[in-house]
């Protein structure tokens, strides 16, 4: 018995033929479409993300340059960094030896003076002037101020006392005064931030 493969008269022969497609062409179209969507998403998202960058005036406030040439050993100054008080202190050899003599294991927030200063610049202590208890500004960074029982800084609000290395020694403050990121540009200029 023979199978009749002839197309009936008046019928379109196309539905009776098997479709042959090229898989490489289909893959290319899919890849091109996904790539086009990815590029379009990037073009839309990039400006939105870029507008969240800080403006030039904010970037200018992100660092503070300090001239330390006039700070004598034993003196400290108050300045500002990102609208917060900043203490810069030139430690005397006696203050350095007193800070080094403290047993680190006896401290609430154990840190040595070397960990809080830069190598070769152990006499320069730079800390944020914000008490770690409730954010008050401790005394002791200016001439004639009460430096507390450990010769460093004293927060009169709740009685937190810090030593000459800015480490908490007494009172409710949980941590040492924070040391911000800073670099020495020269022997007389420090950039904080």
DANOR-V562179 format. One record per helix or strand of 3 or more residues. SS is the DSSP state (h for helix, s for strand). FROM is the first residue (numbers start at 1). TO is the last residue. If there is no record, write none. Layout:
<<SS | FROM | TO> <SS | FROM | TO>>
//
This chain:
<<h | 13 | 16> <h | 23 | 50> <h | 56 | 61> <s | 64 | 67> <s | 76 | 81> <s | 84 | 90> <h | 93 | 101> <h | 104 | 106> <h | 113 | 116> <s | 124 | 128> <s | 151 | 155> <s | 160 | 163> <s | 168 | 170> <s | 182 | 184> <s | 189 | 192>>
//
